[in-house]
């Protein structure tokens, strides 16, 4: 791959955006490579948790504006296909069977902020800025808005998407857009430490089911959500991980997942 790399070490699969000269901006090729990398990470038996990071000063500047300019000459059907390409990436990350942690070493704007948003956790340096700047260039934060509304609620989503203003990492943490703010020198070690805690303390199967429930129940009617939850509860009880966990707890044994 040209713009994205994937490697695994210590049960952590790391996906790295590597287009620093373009501030890791997204175009069709970058999106394709990200989709391929996440598919590899999801199926990799050696990776229990996935980290998304980037090289360069910016995490991701959103859509490549030169690419967007090219798309203006495309037909509606071609533009819809390109939009669906990005939609599939965001949905893939949001519903990935493994936990995804964003390691944000620089600003994340527009679609780049959307990438951070669909990850399960995000750690950022204090200097990073976050925002949805699409309205400033006559564009619409369409696909990213679906996930933003879920994460921060309508009032905060309206402010971010209608004002186009940037917010600091601390402000992003305050509204729940990111999980934590860490000094640059400690960013990678903090992310790796957090990932290892998830890996060793928690059942991968249980985390997968829990993440699946969070993604699914919000769009269900109450009765349907409760039925779905009951089935998930019953199925989880019969899993090998649950049997192992309960047995170890009763025996007062430590589990090393």
C-alpha positions in Angstrom: 0.0 0.0 0.0 1.1 3.5 -0.8 -0.6 5.7 1.8 -1.4 3.4 4.7 0.7 0.8 6.6 -0.4 -2.1 8.9 1.6 -4.0 11.4 1.0 -6.0 14.5 3.1 -6.3 17.7 2.2 -7.4 21.2 -1.4 -8.2 20.1 -1.9 -4.6 18.9 -2.6 -4.0 15.2 -1.4 -0.5 14.2 -2.8 1.2 11.1 -0.8 4.3 10.1 -1.9 7.1 7.7 1.3 8.0 5.8 0.6 10.9 3.5 2.1 13.7 5.6 2.9 16.0 2.6 -0.9 16.2 2.1 -1.7 16.3 5.8 -3.0 12.8 5.4 -6.0 14.0 3.4 -8.5 11.5 2.2 -9.1 10.6 -1.4 -10.4 7.4 -3.1 -7.0 5.6 -2.9 -6.5 6.5 0.8 -10.0 5.3 1.7 -9.4 2.1 -0.2 -6.2 1.4 1.6 -7.7 2.2 5.0 -10.6 -0.2 4.3 -8.1 -2.9 3.3 -6.0 -2.3 6.5 -9.0 -2.5 8.8 -10.1 -5.7 7.1 -6.7 -7.1 7.7 -6.7 -6.1 11.3 -10.2 -7.5 11.9 -9.2 -10.9 10.6 -5.7 -11.0 12.1 -5.7 -13.5 15.0 -2.6 -11.8 16.4 -4.3 -8.5 16.8 -6.8 -8.1 19.7 -7.0 -4.2 19.7 -6.4 -1.8 16.7 -4.7 1.6 16.9 -5.2 4.2 14.2 -2.4 6.7 14.0 -0.7 9.1 11.4 2.6 10.4 10.4 3.4 14.1 10.1 2.1 17.2 11.8 -1.6 16.6 11.0 -3.7 13.5 11.9 -6.0 14.0 9.0 -7.2 17.2 7.2 -10.3 15.6 5.8 -11.1 15.3 2.1 -8.3 16.1 -0.3 -9.6 19.4 -1.8 -7.9 18.8 -5.2 -9.7 15.5 -5.3 -13.0 17.2 -4.4 -12.4 19.6 -7.2 -12.1 16.7 -9.6 -15.3 15.2 -8.3 -17.2 18.3 -9.3 -16.8 17.1 -12.9 -18.2 13.6 -12.1 -21.8 12.5 -12.7 -24.2 12.2 -9.8 -23.9 8.4 -9.9 -20.1 8.7 -9.8 -20.2 11.1 -6.8 -22.7 8.8 -5.1 -20.3 5.9 -5.5 -17.5 7.9 -4.0 -19.7 9.0 -1.1 -20.6 5.4 -0.5 -16.9 4.5 -0.5 -16.3 6.8 2.5 -19.6 5.7 4.1 -18.4 2.1 4.0 -15.1 3.0 5.7 -16.7 4.9 8.6 -19.2 2.1 9.1 -16.5 -0.5 8.9 -14.5 1.2 11.7 -17.6 1.9 13.9 -18.7 -1.7 13.7 -15.3 -3.4 13.6 -15.3 -6.5 15.8 -12.2 -5.2 17.6 -11.7 -2.1 19.7 -10.2 0.8 17.7 -8.2 3.5 19.4 -7.2 6.7 17.6 -3.8 8.1 18.5 -4.1 11.8 17.4 -0.8 13.5 17.2 -2.1 16.6 15.2 -5.3 18.3 14.1 -8.2 16.3 12.8 -10.6 18.3 10.6 -13.8 17.5 8.7 -13.6 13.9 7.5 -10.4 13.5 9.6 -12.4 14.5 12.7 -15.0 11.9 11.5 -12.3 9.3 11.5 -11.6 10.1 15.1 -15.2 10.1 16.0 -15.9 6.6 14.7 -13.1 5.1 16.8 -14.0 3.7 20.1 -11.5 5.8 22.0 -9.2 8.7 21.0 -6.1 10.0 22.7 -4.9 13.5 21.6 -2.0 15.8 22.1 -3.0 19.2 23.6 -2.0 21.1 20.5 -4.4 19.3 18.2 -7.6 21.0 17.0 -10.8 19.4 16.0 -13.7 20.6 13.9 -16.0 20.2 10.9 -15.1 23.0 8.5 -17.2 21.8 5.5 -19.6 24.8 5.6 -16.8 27.2 5.2 -16.1 25.9 1.7 -19.8 25.4 0.7 -19.7 21.7 1.5 -21.8 19.6 3.8 -20.6 17.4 6.7 -23.0 14.7 5.7 -21.7 11.2 6.5 -19.7 12.4 9.5 -22.8 14.0 11.1 -24.5 10.6 11.6 -21.8 9.5 14.0 -21.3 12.9 15.5 -24.9 13.1 16.6 -24.6 9.8 18.3 -21.4 10.7 20.1 -22.0 14.3 21.3 -25.8 15.0 20.9 -27.7 17.5 18.8 -26.8 20.8 20.4 -23.0 20.2 20.3 -23.2 18.6 16.8 -25.1 21.7 15.5 -22.5 24.0 16.9 -19.6 22.1 15.4 -21.2 21.5 11.9 -23.0 24.9 11.5 -20.3 27.2 12.9 -17.4 25.3 11.3 -15.3 26.5 14.2 -12.3 24.6 15.6 -12.1 23.4 19.2 -9.2 22.5 21.3 -8.3 19.0 22.5 -9.5 19.8 26.0 -12.8 21.1 24.6 -13.1 18.0 22.5 -12.6 15.9 25.6 -15.1 18.0 27.5 -17.9 17.2 25.0 -17.0 13.5 24.7 -15.5 13.7 21.2 -12.2 12.2 22.4 -11.3 10.2 25.5 -8.1 11.8 26.8 -5.5 14.5 26.3 -1.9 13.5 26.7 1.4 15.4 26.2 3.1 14.6 22.9 6.1 12.9 24.6 3.8 10.4 26.3 1.1 9.9 23.7 2.3 6.6 22.2 3.1 5.1 25.5 -0.3 6.1 27.0 -2.1 4.6 24.0 -0.1 1.4 24.1 -0.6 1.1 27.9 -4.3 1.6 27.6 -4.5 -0.9 24.7 -2.6 -3.5 26.8 -5.0 -3.0 29.7 -7.9 -3.8 27.4 -6.0 -6.8 26.0 -5.1 -8.4 29.3 -8.0 -7.5 31.5 -11.0 -8.0 29.1 -12.4 -10.8 27.0 -12.1 -10.0 23.3 -15.4 -11.8 22.7 -17.2 -9.8 25.4 -15.8 -6.5 24.1 -16.9 -7.4 20.6 -20.5 -8.2 21.7 -20.6 -5.0 23.9 -19.4 -2.8 21.0 -22.0 -4.5 18.7 -24.8 -3.7 21.2 -23.7 0.0 21.5 -23.8 0.3 17.7 -27.2 -1.5 17.3 -29.6 -0.6 20.1 -29.6 3.2 19.6 -31.6 2.9 16.4 -34.1 0.3 17.8 -37.4 0.8 19.3 -37.4 0.2 23.1 -39.1 -3.2 23.0 -37.0 -4.4 20.1 -33.8 -3.2 21.9 -34.8 -5.1 25.0 -35.5 -8.3 23.1 -32.2 -8.0 21.3 -30.5 -7.4 24.7 -32.1 -10.5 26.2 -30.8 -12.6 23.3 -27.3 -11.1 23.6 -27.4 -11.8 27.4 -28.4 -15.4 26.9 -26.0 -16.1 24.1 -23.1 -14.5 26.0 -23.7 -16.8 29.0 -23.0 -19.8 26.9 -19.7 -18.5 25.4 -16.4 -20.1 26.3 -15.1 -16.7 27.6 -18.0 -16.3 30.0 -17.6 -19.8 31.3 -13.9 -19.2 31.8 -14.4 -15.8 33.4 -17.1 -17.0 35.9 -15.1 -20.1 36.9 -12.0 -18.0 37.5 -13.9 -15.4 39.5 -15.4 -18.1 41.8 -12.0 -19.7 42.3 -10.5 -16.2 42.9 -8.1 -16.8 40.1 -6.7 -14.0 38.0 -7.5 -14.2 34.3 -4.9 -13.3 31.7 -6.9 -12.9 28.6 
